[in-house]
Amino acid sequence: MLEEAAAYHVEPKEPSNKDKKNKKEKKEKKTDKI
Protein backbone atom coordinates (compact mmCIF):
# COMPACT_ATOMS: atom_id res chain seq x y z
CA MET A 1 0.00 0.00 0.00
CA LEU A 2 2.71 2.47 1.00
CA GLU A 3 4.94 1.48 -1.90
CA GLU A 4 2.12 1.92 -4.39
CA ALA A 5 1.25 5.34 -2.98
CA ALA A 6 4.89 6.41 -3.20
CA ALA A 7 5.14 5.25 -6.80
CA TYR A 8 1.92 7.09 -7.61
CA HIS A 9 3.28 10.25 -6.03
CA VAL A 10 6.58 9.98 -7.89
CA GLU A 11 4.88 9.46 -11.26
CA PRO A 12 3.39 12.96 -11.53
CA LYS A 13 6.63 14.39 -10.19
CA GLU A 14 8.71 12.94 -13.02
CA PRO A 15 10.05 16.35 -14.13
CA SER A 16 11.48 16.76 -10.64
CA ASN A 17 14.61 14.66 -10.89
CA LYS A 18 15.82 15.87 -7.51
CA ASP A 19 12.52 15.01 -5.86
CA LYS A 20 12.47 11.60 -7.51
CA LYS A 21 15.96 10.78 -6.23
CA ASN A 22 15.09 12.02 -2.76
CA LYS A 23 11.91 9.98 -2.64
CA LYS A 24 13.74 6.90 -3.88
CA GLU A 25 16.32 7.25 -1.12
CA LYS A 26 13.59 7.75 1.48
CA LYS A 27 11.75 4.71 0.17
CA GLU A 28 14.89 2.57 0.47
CA LYS A 29 15.47 3.84 3.98
CA LYS A 30 11.88 3.02 4.95
CA THR A 31 12.22 -0.49 3.55
CA ASP A 32 15.42 -0.89 5.53
CA LYS A 33 13.68 0.21 8.72
CA ILE A 34 10.75 -2.17 8.28
C-alpha positions as CSV (number, residue, x, y, z in Angstrom):
1,M,0.0,0.0,0.0
2,L,2.7,2.5,1.0
3,E,4.9,1.5,-1.9
4,E,2.1,1.9,-4.4
5,A,1.2,5.3,-3.0
6,A,4.9,6.4,-3.2
7,A,5.1,5.3,-6.8
8,Y,1.9,7.1,-7.6
9,H,3.3,10.3,-6.0
10,V,6.6,10.0,-7.9
11,E,4.9,9.5,-11.3
12,P,3.4,13.0,-11.5
13,K,6.6,14.4,-10.2
14,E,8.7,12.9,-13.0
15,P,10.0,16.3,-14.1
16,S,11.5,16.8,-10.6
17,N,14.6,14.7,-10.9
18,K,15.8,15.9,-7.5
19,D,12.5,15.0,-5.9
20,K,12.5,11.6,-7.5
21,K,16.0,10.8,-6.2
22,N,15.1,12.0,-2.8
23,K,11.9,10.0,-2.6
24,K,13.7,6.9,-3.9
25,E,16.3,7.2,-1.1
26,K,13.6,7.7,1.5
27,K,11.8,4.7,0.2
28,E,14.9,2.6,0.5
29,K,15.5,3.8,4.0
30,K,11.9,3.0,4.9
31,T,12.2,-0.5,3.6
32,D,15.4,-0.9,5.5
33,K,13.7,0.2,8.7
34,I,10.8,-2.2,8.3
